[in-house]
Amino acid sequence: ATTSTFTAGTFIVGFQNLNVGNSLSINLTNIYSNPIYYRLRALGPCGTSSNSLVITVTRATTIWNGSTWSTPPTISTIATVNGNYDTAINGNFECCNLIVNSGFTLTVSPKDVVLVQNNITNNGTLNVLNNASLVQINDLGVNTGDISYERITTGVPLDYVYWSSPVNGVNTPSGFIYTWNTVFADPNGGLGNWVAAANTAMQSGLGYIMRDVFSRNFVGVPRNGVYTPTIARGNDTGAGSAGPNGTMRLATDDNWNLLGNPYPSAISINSFLVANPELDGFVRLWTHNTLPSTAIADPFYNNFVSNYTASDYIAINGAGATSGSGTLSVIGGGQGFFVLMNPGAAATSTALFNNAMRNKGYSNSQFYRNSTQNSNDALGENLERHRIWIDFVSPTQTTRTLVAYVAGATMEKDRMFDAFTDYKSAQNFYSLLDTEIMTIQGRALPFNANDQVAMGFKAATSGSFTIALAEVDGLFSANQKIYLEDKSLGIIHDLKVNPYSFTATAGVNNTRFVLRYTNETLGNEDFEMNSNVLVSSTDVVT
């Protein structure tokens, strides 16, 4: 019980008059009261004994008095904040239960973390600043009292930011605010469209897009534990034909779902994908590097004067991210993201979020844009990987794809290591896996220098283009050569020496280029240096 008098209402559920048989010990889990009291009775063939003396069990506690802890907090300690505490000054800490007393403030400063095994009780003020993390371990931990959770990003006018709420009781603001409805009939004759969601409650685990909203201060009880938002797929309405706006409709169009990290800390993308086998094995994060333009083709769901480009989504899976190694394999707190439900008949199901996806070691500094930090800090990321990021550069746009040799991948399609793309964008660059086009292709280890990977592109207009290495890692950062074979011209070109420039006509070409690692017929023309071509994620040919 929670009192030594064992009065009604103080018994711990499930333990009153519990017969433990011949057990010499019993494991009491998910009991957070401190102290707790118990007494025993012996049960035998001649009857039941009277109660034993009351035994008191007190968990270890520590109190912060504004300058020092009474004892250093640990994951087994109940920590009470009874004086102002700032992790930037006093350091990160972890505890079993966290209590913030009335009149005092706990501040978790940027890039810092507080780890709690079970409950959070806030009777004072608990501020989690931008890029900081409040992590809980136990899915059954109970939270009481509001926190303030700050998120700040950057952008330009007309930017949309993909948000999700890490606390309960928060509404979306006014303005251009939308959520995605997978099976909502769209004006292009298919399913899937944006639905207005201004001034509505932000549901746990769902994503919302907000135009020109570059910061949020979420105030509410922090979300913790298991969340199961609904996911859906439609009946492939209109798939295989062009809609009224001229854009081809695909069977995958009505499989997209917009979810969101429901916690005030980052989650591992790989852990999330492993826990959700009904989803294809990658996520898409919106970066918005490109302003809307009349030159960008309409999306599959509507007809607009100006459009954003789908190329501004980055794909992330177990092989890596299309944006480069600097993108973490985590989804930041408060971040919305797209997932794709596996093909099949029209159906609804649920996605799963739980605390196993959270970890105090995950950086929460990646939100909406790329990070310069190392990507190997999330569950499942300690894999052997050797990767090549390659850019296709036109005078107006750069499109990137990833080919990765990864432990656990095969030469077939792998849910966790391959991510498909399509031909909807005016420009695209990809590898081919049989007849499918892939924005990320994972391939098997051990690496074989005789391996070859077919590459394809879609050009919006006829003209001059460049294919260049954007980044490499693993064995490709050492002495392993990387060549591009131009089958139309009979050239095998060393991409490590300089980018490859060529001319092409508008449209799709899936037969011209091959990525390879030997140079059986290398010609002298392949070593002509082109010092005028500079390539990065935003460079263009000048």
C-alpha positions in Angstrom: 0.0 0.0 0.0 1.0 3.6 -0.2 0.2 4.2 3.5 1.3 2.3 6.6 -2.3 2.1 7.8 -3.4 0.1 4.7 -6.6 2.1 4.6 -9.1 1.7 1.7 -8.0 3.4 -1.5 -4.3 3.1 -0.7 -3.7 -0.5 -1.7 -1.6 -1.0 -4.8 -3.7 -2.5 -7.5 -3.1 -6.2 -8.0 -1.2 -6.8 -4.7 -4.0 -6.8 -2.1 -4.3 -10.4 -0.7 -2.0 -11.6 -3.4 -1.0 -15.3 -3.0 2.6 -15.6 -4.0 2.8 -19.4 -3.4 6.2 -20.7 -2.3 8.1 -17.8 -3.9 10.9 -16.4 -1.8 10.8 -13.1 -3.7 8.5 -11.1 -5.9 9.3 -8.5 -8.5 7.3 -5.3 -8.1 7.2 -3.5 -11.5 5.6 -0.3 -12.6 5.1 0.9 -9.0 6.2 4.4 -8.6 5.0 5.5 -5.1 7.7 6.2 -2.5 7.8 4.8 0.1 5.6 1.7 -0.2 4.5 -0.5 2.7 3.8 -4.2 2.8 2.9 -7.0 5.3 2.8 -10.7 5.0 0.6 -13.6 6.2 1.4 -17.3 6.1 -1.2 -19.6 4.6 -1.2 -23.3 5.7 -3.4 -26.3 6.1 -4.5 -25.2 9.5 -5.4 -21.7 8.5 -3.9 -18.2 8.0 -1.6 -16.4 10.3 -2.0 -12.8 11.5 -0.3 -10.0 9.7 3.4 -9.5 10.0 4.8 -6.2 11.2 4.6 -3.4 8.6 7.7 -3.3 6.4 8.7 0.0 4.8 10.5 0.1 1.4 12.0 3.5 0.6 13.5 4.3 -2.8 16.7 6.3 -3.0 15.9 10.0 -3.3 17.9 13.1 -4.0 17.0 16.8 -3.8 18.5 19.7 -5.7 18.6 22.8 -3.4 19.6 25.4 -6.0 23.3 24.7 -5.7 23.9 21.0 -5.2 22.3 17.6 -5.1 21.9 15.9 -1.7 23.3 12.8 -3.5 24.2 12.4 -7.2 21.1 11.4 -9.2 21.0 8.1 -11.0 18.5 6.2 -13.0 17.4 4.5 -9.8 16.9 7.8 -7.9 13.9 9.9 -7.4 15.1 13.4 -8.1 13.3 16.4 -6.7 14.2 19.9 -8.1 13.7 22.2 -5.1 15.8 25.1 -6.5 16.3 26.5 -10.0 18.3 24.1 -12.2 19.8 24.8 -15.7 21.5 21.9 -17.5 23.8 24.4 -19.3 25.3 25.3 -15.9 24.7 22.2 -13.7 24.8 19.4 -16.3 22.6 16.7 -17.7 21.2 14.2 -15.3 19.0 11.0 -15.2 16.6 9.8 -12.6 13.9 7.2 -11.8 11.1 9.8 -11.2 11.4 13.5 -11.7 9.6 16.0 -9.5 9.8 19.8 -10.0 8.5 21.6 -6.9 6.3 24.7 -7.0 8.2 28.0 -7.4 11.2 26.5 -9.1 12.4 26.1 -12.7 14.1 23.2 -14.4 15.6 24.4 -17.7 16.9 21.8 -20.3 19.2 23.9 -22.4 19.9 23.4 -26.2 21.6 20.0 -27.0 21.2 18.9 -23.4 19.1 16.0 -22.1 17.3 14.9 -19.0 16.5 11.1 -18.9 13.6 9.8 -16.7 12.9 6.1 -16.1 9.3 6.5 -15.1 7.2 9.5 -14.1 7.5 13.3 -14.5 5.6 15.5 -12.0 5.9 19.2 -12.7 4.5 21.4 -10.0 6.8 24.3 -11.0 8.2 25.3 -14.4 9.9 22.9 -16.8 11.4 24.5 -19.9 12.8 22.3 -22.7 14.7 24.7 -25.0 15.3 24.3 -28.8 17.3 21.2 -29.7 17.1 19.9 -26.1 15.7 16.5 -25.1 13.4 15.2 -22.4 13.6 11.4 -22.7 11.5 8.7 -20.9 12.2 5.0 -20.8 9.1 3.3 -19.4 6.1 3.4 -21.7 3.8 3.3 -18.6 5.4 6.3 -17.0 2.7 8.9 -16.0 3.3 12.6 -16.5 1.6 15.4 -14.6 1.9 19.2 -15.2 2.6 21.2 -18.3 6.0 21.7 -19.8 7.2 24.3 -22.3 8.9 22.8 -25.4 10.6 25.1 -27.8 11.2 24.5 -31.5 12.9 27.0 -33.8 13.7 26.5 -37.5 14.6 28.8 -40.4 12.9 29.6 -43.6 11.8 32.1 -46.2 8.3 33.4 -47.1 6.0 30.7 -48.4 8.0 28.0 -46.6 5.9 25.1 -45.2 7.3 23.4 -42.0 6.2 19.9 -41.1 5.2 19.9 -37.4 3.9 17.4 -34.8 3.1 18.1 -31.2 5.2 16.6 -28.4 2.7 17.6 -25.7 -1.1 17.2 -25.1 -3.6 19.9 -25.4 -2.1 22.0 -28.2 -4.0 23.4 -31.2 -2.7 24.4 -34.6 -2.5 28.2 -35.3 -4.5 30.1 -37.8 -3.3 30.5 -41.4 -2.3 28.0 -44.1 -2.3 24.9 -42.0 -3.0 21.4 -43.4 -2.9 17.7 -42.7 -2.8 14.9 -45.3 -5.8 12.7 -45.9 -4.7 9.6 -47.7 -8.1 8.6 -49.1 -9.7 12.1 -49.7 -10.8 12.5 -53.3 -8.5 15.0 -55.1 -9.2 17.3 -58.1 -7.0 15.1 -60.3 -9.3 12.2 -60.2 -7.4 10.1 -57.6 -7.1 9.8 -53.8 -5.0 11.8 -51.4 -5.1 15.5 -50.7 -4.3 18.2 -48.2 -7.1 19.1 -45.8 -7.4 22.4 -43.9 -6.5 21.9 -40.3 -6.2 25.5 -38.8 -7.2 25.9 -35.2 -7.6 22.2 -34.5 -6.2 19.9 -31.8 -2.9 18.4 -32.8 -3.4 14.6 -32.5 -0.6 12.4 -31.2 1.6 10.9 -33.9 0.2 12.9 -36.8 1.9 15.5 -38.9 0.7 19.0 -39.9 2.2 21.4 -42.4 2.2 25.1 -41.6 3.2 27.9 -43.9 5.5 30.6 -42.5 5.4 29.1 -39.0 9.1 28.8 -38.2 8.9 28.4 -34.4 6.5 26.9 -31.9 6.4 26.9 -28.2 4.4 23.8 -27.2 2.8 24.1 -23.7 1.2 21.0 -22.3 1.7 17.7 -20.6 4.6 15.9 -22.3 3.6 12.9 -24.3 5.1 9.5 -23.3 4.6 5.8 -24.1 2.7 4.1 -26.8 0.8 5.9 -29.6 -0.9 4.2 -32.5 -2.1 6.7 -35.1 -4.3 5.5 -37.9 -2.7 4.8 -41.3 -4.5 4.0 -44.5 -4.2 3.2 -48.2 -6.8 3.7 -50.9 -8.1 1.6 -53.8 -5.6 2.9 -56.4 -8.2 5.2 -58.1 -7.0 6.4 -61.4 -3.7 4.5 -61.1 -1.8 4.1 -64.4 -3.4 7.0 -66.2 -2.8 10.8 -66.4 -5.2 13.0 -64.5 -6.9 16.2 -65.8 -3.7 18.2 -64.8 -1.6 15.9 -67.0 0.3 14.2 -64.1 0.4 10.4 -64.1 -1.4 8.8 -61.2 0.3 5.9 -59.5 -0.8 3.0 -57.3 1.3 4.5 -54.5 -0.4 7.9 -54.5 -3.0 6.9 -52.0 -0.6 5.0 -49.8 1.1 8.1 -48.4 0.5 9.0 -44.7 1.7 12.0 -42.8 2.9 11.1 -39.3 4.8 13.0 -36.6 7.2 12.3 -33.8 4.9 12.5 -30.7 7.7 13.0 -28.1 9.9 15.9 -26.8 13.0 14.0 -28.0 14.3 12.5 -31.2 13.4 8.9 -32.3 15.4 6.5 -34.4 14.2 6.1 -37.9 15.4 2.6 -38.1 13.8 1.6 -34.8 10.5 3.1 -36.1 10.7 1.3 -39.4 11.5 -2.1 -37.8 8.5 -1.7 -35.5 6.2 -0.9 -38.4 6.4 -3.7 -41.0 3.2 -2.4 -42.7 5.2 0.6 -43.9 7.8 0.6 -46.7 11.2 0.9 -45.2 12.0 4.6 -45.6 10.7 7.9 -44.5 10.6 11.3 -46.3 11.5 14.6 -44.6 10.7 17.9 -46.2 13.6 20.3 -46.6 12.2 23.0 -48.9 15.3 24.2 -50.7 13.3 25.5 -53.7 10.8 28.3 -53.9 7.5 27.6 -55.7 7.7 28.1 -59.4 5.4 28.1 -62.4 8.1 25.9 -64.2 7.5 23.0 -61.7 5.0 20.4 -62.8 1.8 19.9 -60.9 1.6 17.2 -58.2 -0.5 14.2 -58.6 -3.4 15.6 -56.5 -4.2 19.0 -57.8 -3.5 21.8 -60.4 -1.7 25.0 -59.2 -0.2 28.0 -60.9 3.0 27.6 -59.0 4.3 24.4 -57.4 6.8 23.2 -54.8 9.2 20.5 -56.1 9.0 16.9 -54.8 12.8 16.9 -55.1 12.9 18.8 -51.8 11.9 15.6 -49.9 14.9 13.6 -48.7 14.5 9.9 -48.2 16.1 8.1 -45.2 16.4 4.4 -44.5 18.9 1.9 -43.2 21.3 2.7 -46.1 21.4 6.4 -45.3 19.9 9.6 -46.5 19.8 11.0 -50.0 21.0 14.3 -48.7 24.3 13.0 -47.5 26.1 11.6 -44.5 25.4 14.8 -42.5 21.7 13.9 -42.2 21.0 12.1 -39.0 19.0 8.9 -39.1 16.6 10.4 -36.5 13.3 12.3 -36.5 13.5 15.3 -34.2 10.9 16.1 -31.6 8.0 18.0 -33.0 8.8 16.9 -36.6 6.3 15.6 -39.2 7.3 13.1 -41.9 5.8 11.0 -44.7 5.6 7.3 -44.8 4.3 4.9 -47.4 1.9 2.1 -46.5 2.7 -1.2 -48.3 0.6 -2.1 -51.4 -2.6 -4.0 -51.0 -6.3 -3.7 -51.0 -7.8 -0.5 -49.5 -7.5 -0.8 -45.8 -6.8 1.1 -42.5 -4.4 0.0 -39.8 -2.2 1.7 -37.2 1.4 2.8 -36.9 3.3 2.3 -33.7 5.4 4.7 -31.6 7.0 3.7 -28.3 9.8 4.6 -26.0 12.1 2.0 -27.4 12.6 4.4 -30.3 14.0 7.1 -27.9 17.5 7.3 -26.5 19.4 9.9 -24.5 22.2 9.6 -27.1 20.1 10.7 -30.1 20.7 14.3 -31.2 17.6 16.4 -31.2 19.3 19.2 -33.2 18.0 18.0 -36.7 14.7 19.6 -37.5 13.4 20.4 -41.0 16.9 20.9 -42.5 20.2 19.0 -42.8 22.6 18.7 -40.0 26.4 18.6 -40.1 26.7 16.0 -37.4 27.6 12.3 -37.9 24.7 10.1 -38.8 25.8 7.0 -36.9 24.2 7.8 -33.6 20.9 6.0 -33.9 19.8 2.5 -33.2 20.7 0.2 -36.1 23.2 2.7 -37.5 26.3 0.9 -36.4 26.3 -1.0 -39.7 29.2 -1.5 -42.1 28.4 0.9 -44.9 30.3 2.1 -48.0 28.3 4.8 -49.8 28.3 6.9 -52.9 26.1 10.0 -53.3 25.9 11.2 -56.9 24.5 14.4 -58.3 22.8 15.1 -61.6 23.3 18.8 -62.3 21.3 20.8 -64.8 21.5 24.6 -65.3 18.6 25.0 -62.9 18.6 22.1 -60.4 20.6 19.4 -58.7 19.1 15.9 -58.1 20.9 13.4 -55.8 20.8 9.7 -55.5 22.5 7.2 -53.1 24.1 3.8 -53.9 25.2 2.0 -50.7 26.9 -1.2 -49.9 25.5 -2.1 -46.5 25.7 -5.1 -44.1 22.4 -6.9 -44.2 21.4 -5.7 -47.7 21.0 -8.1 -50.7 21.1 -7.6 -54.4 17.3 -7.9 -54.4 14.8 -5.3 -53.2 15.2 -4.8 -49.4 12.6 -3.1 -47.4 15.0 -1.4 -45.0 17.7 -0.5 -47.6 16.0 0.5 -50.8 13.7 3.5 -51.4 11.9 4.0 -54.7 11.3 7.2 -56.7 9.1 8.0 -59.7 9.0 10.0 -62.9 6.7 12.8 -61.7 9.3 15.4 -61.1 10.5 17.3 -64.2 14.1 16.2 -63.3 15.2 13.1 -61.5 18.3 10.9 -61.1 18.2 7.3 -59.8 19.6 3.8 -60.0 17.7 0.9 -61.4 16.8 -2.3 -59.6 15.4 -4.6 -62.2 12.7 -2.3 -63.6 12.2 -0.2 -60.5 13.9 3.2 -60.1 15.4 3.8 -56.7 16.4 7.0 -55.0 18.3 4.8 -52.5 19.7 1.4 -53.5 21.3 -0.8 -50.9 23.6 -3.5 -52.2 25.2 -6.6 -50.6 28.5 -6.9 -48.9 31.3 -8.0 -49.2 31.9 -5.4 -51.9 32.8 -6.8 -55.3 34.7 -4.4 -57.6 33.1 -6.1 -60.6 29.7 -5.0 -59.5 27.8 -2.6 -61.9 24.7 -0.5 -61.2 22.5 0.8 -64.0 21.7 4.5 -63.6 18.9 6.5 -65.2 17.8 10.1 -65.4 14.9 12.3 -66.4 15.7 15.7 -68.0 13.2 18.5 -68.2 14.8 20.1 -71.3 17.5 19.2 -73.8 20.9 20.6 -73.1 24.1 20.1 -71.1 24.3 18.2 -67.9 26.9 17.0 -65.4 27.1 13.9 -63.2 29.4 14.3 -60.2 30.3 12.7 -56.9 28.7 14.7 -54.1 30.1 12.6 -51.2 31.6 9.2 -50.5 32.4 7.2 -47.3 33.8 3.8 -46.3 36.1 2.2 -48.8 35.1 4.7 -51.4 36.9 7.4 -49.4 40.1 5.5 -49.8 41.6 4.1 -53.0 38.6 2.4 -54.5 37.9 3.9 -57.9 34.4 5.0 -59.1 33.7 5.1 -62.8 30.7 6.2 -64.9 30.2 4.3 -68.1 28.5 6.3 -70.9 27.2 3.4 -73.1 26.1 5.8 -75.8 29.6 7.2 -76.4 31.6 4.2 -75.3 33.4 6.1 -72.5 34.3 4.9 -69.0 35.0 8.0 -67.0 36.7 8.3 -63.6 34.4 10.3 -61.4 37.0 10.7 -58.7 39.2 12.7 -61.1 36.5 15.2 -62.3 32.7 15.3 -63.0 31.3 14.0 -66.3 29.7 16.6 -68.6 27.5 15.5 -71.5 24.5 16.6 -73.6 21.1 14.9 -73.7 17.6 15.4 -75.0 14.6 16.0 -72.7 12.9 12.9 -71.3 13.8 9.6 -69.6 16.9 7.7 -70.3 17.5 4.4 -68.4 20.0 2.8 -70.7 22.9 5.2 -71.1 24.8 5.1 -67.8 26.3 2.5 -65.6 28.1 3.0 -62.3 31.1 0.7 -62.1 34.4 0.2 -60.3 36.8 -1.0 -63.0 38.0 0.7 -66.2 38.6 -1.9 -68.8 38.5 0.5 -71.8 39.3 3.9 -70.3 40.2 6.5 -72.9 42.4 9.5 -72.7 39.4 11.9 -73.2 38.1 10.8 -69.8 40.9 12.6 -67.9 40.1 16.1 -69.3 39.8 18.3 -66.3 36.8 20.6 -66.1 37.6 23.3 -63.5 34.5 25.2 -64.3 32.1 22.7 -62.8 31.5 22.9 -59.1 29.1 20.5 -57.5 27.2 20.5 -54.2 23.6 20.2 -53.1 22.8 23.7 -54.4 25.4 24.3 -57.1 24.5 24.7 -60.8 26.5 24.7 -64.0 27.7 28.2 -64.9 
